[in-house]
Amino acid sequence: MRRAAITGVGYYLPEDRMTNAELETLVDTSNEWIISRTGIHERRILRDPEKATSYMATRAARNLLEKKNISPDEIDLIIVGTVTPDMVFPATACLVQAELGATNAWGFDLSAACSGFLYALSTGAQFITSGTYKKVLVIGADKMSAIIDYTDRTTCILFGDGAGAVLLEPDDSGVGIVDSLLQMDGTKPDLLCMLAGGSRRPASHETVDARQHYVYQEGRSVFKYAVKGMADAAASVMERNGLTGDDVAYLVPHQANLRIIDATANRMEIDTDKVMLNISRYGNTTAATIPLCLSDWEHKLRTGDNLILAAFGGGFTWGATYVKWAYDGSQYEIPEHLRSEMAHS
Ligand code: UT7
């Protein structure tokens, strides 16, 4: 049986860090509050105003292709999960295709907020299992700092910038994407959204004055839906594939809030040492959180490891995906930024 296997991962993180101490100078908050309510210590920020999401997405893809020694012209399809495209159009995928030199690829952007990577992964996998394509790049990338209101303490402490990429290729040895449960409830778009800048409320002096070009979130409500959505989806996927917590090598959760992740892990009866966590370093990078986790943990992953990926985001969109890992990650070194992280600590 042909499956779509993740055969490589890559990442890009901006060098500049935004610490909780810096946020204390911008809004009425504290390091203690941020850590205890979210688990976040710092985020990476792409401060150069000339650089946008495609810059990070291209570098994540290039990192992957260089590691795998694959030429960009071998790529058939590029899907970019993002809510911070460089422009409304053309798609960020077009800009990535050009900068990467993926001359034989077509592609598109996929908008599902924090579930963008899971939605894109599932979409890309269809082109592999159908036999249509051999190499599909799935990228999650967001420059959240471009749409964050750094006077709003309830949102600005949460988000960071980054990009992660995976390569999907066909495999018939039993590894790959086994199952996916993706869900949506569009009845509450106002709880987590960016009000203006679309066709409903195009940019105007009024929308700018009303600060409607920024992320708006009713945190407490979203929190409740996120805990239930992520935990339910992960538990369903485990149950219908006959998996218990012991069978799972790693939970790979969207990194929105440490407390949401803990609740999901509890529900799955998974020990904390089997939960991929990097929220303390990067905050919520929206579509990039899951591929950034895979990148950070790649060197620890082994062929046949059972991973449960789970996400929840604006829309609402949410879901969980069961992946049987396809290769021995020990052939790859610990990413450069993690080595320097260890040196710092
Ligand atoms: O990734 C997409 C999905 N998004 C999420 O999953 C995010 C879900 N929501 C959350 O993670 C949490 O709701 C937040 C981290 C956004 C907020 O945490 P919370 O524990 O739900 O806090 P809260 O909104 O209930 O606020 C508690 C108090 C409030 O003060 P009062 O009304 O009790 O006096 C807030 O005004 O904390 C206050 N507060 C802050 N205090 C210091 C809110 N933000 C801050 C802040 N610093 N940055």
Boltz pocket constraint, residues with backbone or C-beta under 6 A from the ligand:
constraints:
  - pocket:
      binder: B
      contacts: [[A, 28], [A, 29], [A, 30], [A, 33], [A, 34], [A, 37], [A, 38], [A, 114], [A, 153], [A, 154], [A, 157], [A, 218], [A, 219], [A, 220], [A, 221], [A, 222], [A, 223], [A, 226], [A, 255], [A, 256], [A, 257], [A, 260], [A, 284], [A, 312], [A, 313], [A, 314]]
      max_distance: 6.0
